[in-house]
Amino acid sequence: MQVPLHYQVTRHDCGPTTAVNALSFLLDREELPAPAVQHVWATMLDRPHGGTSANAMRFFAEWVCDIAAGWDVPLAAEHLRGDDVTLKGDSRIVACVEDGGCCIASTHLGCDHYVLLTGIERSGYGAITRVRLFDSWLQDQEGDPFAAGGDFDGASRDQIACVTDAPFSHNRIVDASLLDSPVQRPYSFVCDTPREATLLWRA
């Protein structure tokens, strides 16, 4: 049985929340060992303010491969950095997600912010147009995220769609041009820290 993806409970726990969401997206509840969830929460809030560093995410990818062998969990993972973090060309992110995997990506949303990429949409000509993702940051229901100073400030409503009826996979559909923007835009791979992403898939 799959369970819905969930939201972070503080301003700083997008890393472990998204990591657990990645495991939930790929595994049924009965397949996921409880110590795996315990490990994520015990190790991934490694920054002084409680956030997650790129090194912690890289260690998470290595740990996933280790537990897969030791606990007979059908998972594999790989951490990407730099120019590999793109949707363009021979993208490893696109290949993974289109093959049923997912990607934990560091993106820009006012600050560095991890989200989970779970689907790719293409045009009739095969070009990547939009990305389905789950953002663990629950929006303020009273505010307009597209307003000046809001989370989506600088993006239009036709570039980011908020989704409420796909709790097992995504709550946003984002224009691919935002993620691959050469400058900081909402959900761009361009962050305050170097580009990084973690691929996970069923082995």
N, C-alpha and C positions, 0 to 999 in steps of 0.2 A: 504494500500500500504506500502510495506517495503522500506526502504532506505538503500543505501550502508553504511557499517561501515566506520568510518573516522579516520584520523590520528591526533596526538597531534601537537600543534603549537609551543610548547616550549620544552625544555629538561626536564621539571618537571611536566607536566600535564597529565602523563599517567593514574593517578588515576581517575579523573573526565571524561577524554576521554573514558576510558574503561567502566566506569559506564554507561555513556550515550550509548555506543555501546551495552552494555548488555540489556538496555531497548529497543534499536532499534532492536536488534536481536529477542526479545521475543514479541514485540508489533508492530502492524501496526502504521503508522504515525498518523492515525485518532484516535487511542486509547491512545496515549501518551499525557498527559496534558502538555502544555508549562511550567506551574509553576514547574513541576517536573524537567525539564532540568535546569531551572533557579536555583532551590534549589541545585542541584548537583554542579553547578559551583560556587555558593555562599558559600558553606560550606566545600568542600572537599580539597581545597588547604590550609591546616592548618599548614603545616610545615614552619619554617622561610624562607627557600629557595624557597618555593612555591610547595613542594611536598605534598603527601598524607600519613598520618599516618595510622597505623592499627586501631587505635581508630576511626578515621574518617570513615574508611571502615565498621567498626562494626556498627557505628551509621547510616550509609547509609542503611545497611541491616534492622535495626530496623525501620528506616523511611519508607522504601519500604513497610513493613507490615502495617504501620500506614496509608499511603496514599492509599493503596489498599482497605482498609476498608472505608476510607472517600470519595474517589473519584470514587469508583466502578471500579477500575483497576484490572484486573485478574492476580495479581502477588503475589508471596510469596518469602521470602528470609531467609537465615540463614548464620551466620558467623562462620567459623571453625578456630580452632587454633591448633598448636602442631601436635600430631600424627594423628589427623583426616585429615590432609592435605597430602594425599597420593593417588596413583592409585592402590595400592596393597590391597589384601584381600577384605574385605567387604567395599569397598571404597564408601563413600557417594558422592564424586565428580563424580565417574564413574556412579553411579546410577542416579544422577541428570542429567548429560549430555546425557546419553543414553535414558532418558525419555523425551528428548526434551528441557531440561533446559540448563543453561550455568553456567560457573564458572569464577569469577574474581580471579585470583591467583597472589600472590606476587612471582615473580621468580627472578632469577639472570641473569642479562645481563650487566655485568660490574659493576652494582649497583642494588639495589632493583628496580624491574620494574614490573608493573601490566600488565597482558595480559588476554585475554578472551578465555577460553576453550569452544569450541562449538561442538566438535565431537570426538568420540572414534573409532579407527579401531582395529579389532581383526584378529588374524590368523584363519585358518581353524579349529584349535583345540580350539578356544575360548580365547586364551591368548591375552591380550591387547598388541598391538605392537606399535601403533602410535597415536598421538593426533593432532586433527585439532585445531588451535588457530588463533586468530587475534592479531597481535602485532601492536600497534598504533605508534611505532617508525618507521618512513619512512627511509629506508636505503639510504645511499649516493650512487647515481647511478654510481659514478666514482670510488668508492672503492670496494674492495673485502671483504665482512664481514667475510670470512673464513681465511683471511690472518692474520699473527701474529699481535696482537693488535686490530684486528677487533672484531665486536660484537659477532661473532660465533667462535672466536679463541678457540681451544680445542675441537671442534666438527667437524665431517666430513660431506661432502656433502650428504652422504647417510643417515645421522641422522637428517638433517634439510633440508626440501625442501621449496623453496620459491614459492608461488602460486599466480598467477595474474588473474585467471579467476573465482574466487568465492568471489566477493566483499560484498556479503550479509552475509558471514559466517566465512571465514578464509583466511589468507594469508601465513600461515606456516603449514607444516605437520612435526611434531617433534617426534623423537623416544621416546617412553615412558621411556626408561632407562635414558634419560637425565633429565626428570622432577623428577623422583624418585631417582636420584643419591644421594649417601650419602655425597658427597662433592659438592662444587660449580662448576657447569658446565653451559653452556648456557641453559637458561630456567629451571634450577633446582629449586625445591621448597626450597632448602637450600640457604638462603639469609643472609644478614648482621643482619637482625632482625628476631625474631621468625617466624616460619611458620604460614601463615594465608591465608585464601581464603574465598570468599563469593559466596554462591550458590543462583541462582535465577531461578525461574520456574513459568510457568503459573498455577495459582491455579484453 
